[in-house]
Structures are given as C-alpha cells and as structure tokens.
Amino acid sequence: MKEFFNRMLRAAKLDARLYEEVEADKSFFAQAMLVVVISSLAAGIGSIMQGGWAGIVFTTALALASWFIWAYLTFVIGTMLLPTSNTEADYGQLLRTIGFSSSPGIIRVIGIIPGLTGIIFTIANIWMLVAMVIAVRQALDYESTLRAVIVCLIGWVIQAVILVLTQIAVT
C-alpha cells in the first residue's frame, strides 16, 4: 500500500520516470484505475456543498465518465491522428499512465470547505492537465511536449463538448 501511495505522490510531482514505469508494467493497471476512482470520489466529496449527497454521486459519476471519454479520445488522437514515427502504444499503456495522472485530483476533497470549491477544483484540474501532458508524452513516446499538449487539449475540448451536450439533453 505504501508503494501505491508513493506512486501517486510521484505522479502528482510530475515525475516522468514514474509514467515510464507504469507504462511498461501491465501489473499497474488496477492501481491506475484505483487512482481514477479515488480522484473522482474526491471530486464528488468536494462538491457536497453545491449538490448535497446527490451531488456526490453525480459529480463522482461525471468525473469518471469524463475521464474515460478523455482517455479514449487521447488514445485515438495521439496514436491515429497525431502520431510520430516513434509512437508505439496500446490502450492499456495509455490508460495506466493517464490513470496515475489523476493523482493531483485528490485535492478536490478540500472543496468541501465552503468558499474553496471553485479555486480548489481549478487548481486540481490544471495540475491534472499538466500531469496528463507528461503522461501522454511518455506513453506515446513523443519527443515534443507541445505535441502532447495539443493532443490533450483537443481531447479535452471534445470531451467537454460531449459532456455539455449530455447535460443539456438530460435537463
């Protein structure tokens, strides 16, 4: 368990070597998915002041869904639309690396403190985006961080549009 939390801390510290390690080792898949679940639960708990108990469930589910959509889009964009000659990755490698890039999202639980939700979620989202860029750069073997930024941003925008349209359709 200590090693798991150490990996999460290294991921949050933006340690590129950690992302290489989890990319290469299939045994880290369950841990990567656990990071996503913990981070999503932290978002749900952190949003309780806005949505109450139902908000925890909704925000947690929304965080999980958006992560999976973004992960899939990132894989497609990064490996099929914007690969380099060095890009060699399967979906599992990408899921493991970007799963750990959700580690900074755990701070969203602090959003439970009245008045801090917006700023904490903003900080967490920016931090997770930076971690995801590093994870994508490592998983897709990009030499350019800019390419990883572009892949992540394109995926994020598409994912955000899908979520907004889904919310509009539900209401």
N, C-alpha and C positions, 0 to 999 in steps of 0.2 A: 504494500500500500504506500509506503514511504517513497518508493521509486516512482509510482504513478504520480504522486503529488509533485515530486521533483521534476518529472517530465512536464507537467502542467506549468510549473514555475519557469522552467527553461523556455517553454513555448511563449509564455507571456513576456519573457525577457527578450524575445525575438532572436533566439539562438538558432542560427541557420543549421548548425550541426545537428540539433535535435530533429529538425524537419527532415534532414537526410536520413537519420536513424530510423524514424518512424516510416519513412517512405520505403526503406529497404526491408523492413521486418514485418511480415504479414501478421505476426502474433500481436501486434499493437492495434489491430482493427477494433476489437471490443473496447479497449481503453479510449481510443479516439472517439468512438460513438458515445461512450460514457461522458466524455468531456462535453460533447454537444448537448447531451441531456441535462447535465448539471448546469451548464451555461444557460440553457433555455429555462430551466426551473428557476434559476437566479433572476432571470428577466421577469418571469411570472410573479415571483415573490416581491420583487422590487416594484412591481406595478400595482400592488394591492391597494394603495391609496387612491388610485384612479378608478379601479374596476372592482374592488372588493374581491371576494372569493371567486366569483365567476371570472373576474379579470385575470386571476392567477392561471386558471385553466385556459382561458382564451389566449393570453399572452404567451404562455408556455407552448401551446399548440402552434401559434403563429410563428414563434421563434424557430421551432423545429421545422415547420413546413418551409419557411423562407430559407433556412439553412440548406435543406435538401434540394430545393429548386436552384438556389445559387450554386451549390456544389455540382449539380448536373450540368447547368449552363456553363460553368467554368471549365468543366471537362470537355464539353463539345467545342467551345470557343478556343480553348487552349490547345487541344490536340487535333482538331479538324479544320478550324478556320484560321488560326494564327500559330501553327507550329513552326518550329525552326528545324534545321537539319539534325539537331541534337535531341529533339523532343522524342522521348520514349517513355510513355507512362500508361498504366492501365487505370481503370476507375478506382480500384482498391488503393493504389498508391496515393492518388489524389485525395480520396476520402480520408485516409489516415492522416495525411499532412494537414489538410484544412480542418479536420476534426480537432486536432490539437490547437489550431489557430483560434479556436473559440474560447480558449482558456481565459483571455482577459475579460470575457463576458461575465465571468463570475462576480465581478464587482457590481454588476447591476442589482444585486441583492441589497446594496446600500440605498438604492432608490426607495426603499421602504420608509426612509426618513423624510418626513414632509418637507417639501420645498427643494429636495435634491434630485428627485426622479429624472427630470429633464436633463440636467447637467451630467449626472452620472451615466445615463444611457448614451448621451452624446459622446462622452469620453470613451466609454466602453466600445461603442460602435466604431469610432475612429481607430482605437487601439486594435480591435479585431480586424479591421480592414488592413492595417499595416501588417499585422501578423499573417493575414491571408495572402498578401502580396509576397511575403517571404516564403510562405509555404508553397505557393504556386510556382514561384521562381525555382525553388528546389525540386519540387515534384516533376515539373515539366522540363527540367534541365535547361532553363533559359539562362543565357549569359547576361541578358539585359533585364534590369529591374523594371525599366519603363514598359517593356512588353508585358510583364506580369501585372503591372498597374493597369494597363489598358484592358487586359483580359478580365481582371477582377471588376473593373468599373463597368465594362459592357455587361457582364453577367449580373452585377448588382442593379443596374438600371432596368434591365429586362425583368429581373425578379421583382423589383419594386413595382413596376407597371402591372405585372401579373397579380401581385398582392392587392394593389389598389383596385383593380378591376374586380377581383374576387370579393373584396369588401363591399364594393358598390353593388354587385349582384346579390349579395347576401342581405343587404339592407333594403 
